[in-house]
Amino acid sequence: MRLSTVRVADHRTAAARQEGDELVLLPYSDIRALLASGDDWQERAGSADGERLPLAEASLAPLVPHPNKIICLGLNYATHIKEMGRPTPAHPTLFAKFDGSLIGAHDDIHMPPISDDLDWEAELGVVVGRPGRNVPRERALDHVAGYTVANDVTVRDWQHRTREFLSGKTFEATTPVGPALVTPDELPPGASELTISCSVDGHTMQKSNTADLLFDVAHTIAYISTIITLLPGDLILTGTPGGVGAGRDPKVFLRPGQELVTTVEGIGELRNTVVKDRL
């Protein structure tokens, strides 16, 4: 099953189920509300009927507009670790984002006026479906509602102002997530062995495979849940492969008007245009 959050009238959003070239609106305000409604959310999402919208005309909101947590992994592919000149971590490198950074699958990416160092980072996204604390690795995938596509667009000079990543990672309207949550039954276990790629104006910048994750989805969920309780609708971004602009010689960054396309095999595609904000 494929589920999205779509913008509807009066500045509202609704969860929706994809059926062919249509979206069926569900009686929930977004994916998080659906997941929090009970353990039988998948059965109800699959059977509910409602207003139908053409998929091609839908305005897709961020998949989970207001998650309780957005937890991200850095340095989780060997190729990215090498290009950034960092040692291989013994444990997951975690940082966070705030929900103001999230945008929909086709929304504009807003380049801040105080930087020209805007970089791409294609990522597999994980959406938590069940609460969990101290989750053992062998049961971690039971807590996954589904998988999605994300791009951890980064303001590099602000990221490197300090040793902490946050300031470069959560600028307003920079992180596309979507177009859909794809339930685990449609994908390999842990969404492994899927091609992940990113292109800028049709030029491939990143291409890898989720089988190359240093810390896989099960390990990541188990690790994070030892720190804090995971809740339905929480987003986990699993890290990016090599090929980012900051890892090139000379460095290459996004410019206003360019189109960023991010794809994960079997899940879908983000297509976003870069616009420059004004002070």
Secondary structure as GFF3:
##gff-version 3
##sequence-region A 1 279
A	DSSP	beta_strand	2	8	.	.	.	ID=ss1
A	DSSP	beta_strand	12	19	.	.	.	ID=ss2
A	DSSP	beta_strand	22	25	.	.	.	ID=ss3
A	DSSP	alpha_helix	31	35	.	.	.	ID=ss4
A	DSSP	alpha_helix	41	47	.	.	.	ID=ss5
A	DSSP	beta_strand	52	54	.	.	.	ID=ss6
A	DSSP	three_ten_helix	55	57	.	.	.	ID=ss7
A	DSSP	beta_strand	70	74	.	.	.	ID=ss8
A	DSSP	alpha_helix	78	83	.	.	.	ID=ss9
A	DSSP	beta_strand	93	97	.	.	.	ID=ss10
A	DSSP	three_ten_helix	99	101	.	.	.	ID=ss11
A	DSSP	beta_strand	102	103	.	.	.	ID=ss12
A	DSSP	beta_strand	109	111	.	.	.	ID=ss13
A	DSSP	beta_strand	118	119	.	.	.	ID=ss14
A	DSSP	beta_strand	122	128	.	.	.	ID=ss15
A	DSSP	three_ten_helix	137	143	.	.	.	ID=ss16
A	DSSP	beta_strand	144	151	.	.	.	ID=ss17
A	DSSP	beta_strand	154	155	.	.	.	ID=ss18
A	DSSP	alpha_helix	156	159	.	.	.	ID=ss19
A	DSSP	alpha_helix	166	169	.	.	.	ID=ss20
A	DSSP	beta_strand	175	182	.	.	.	ID=ss21
A	DSSP	three_ten_helix	184	186	.	.	.	ID=ss22
A	DSSP	three_ten_helix	189	191	.	.	.	ID=ss23
A	DSSP	beta_strand	195	200	.	.	.	ID=ss24
A	DSSP	beta_strand	203	209	.	.	.	ID=ss25
A	DSSP	three_ten_helix	210	212	.	.	.	ID=ss26
A	DSSP	alpha_helix	217	225	.	.	.	ID=ss27
A	DSSP	beta_strand	235	237	.	.	.	ID=ss28
A	DSSP	three_ten_helix	245	247	.	.	.	ID=ss29
A	DSSP	beta_strand	259	264	.	.	.	ID=ss30
A	DSSP	beta_strand	268	276	.	.	.	ID=ss31
###
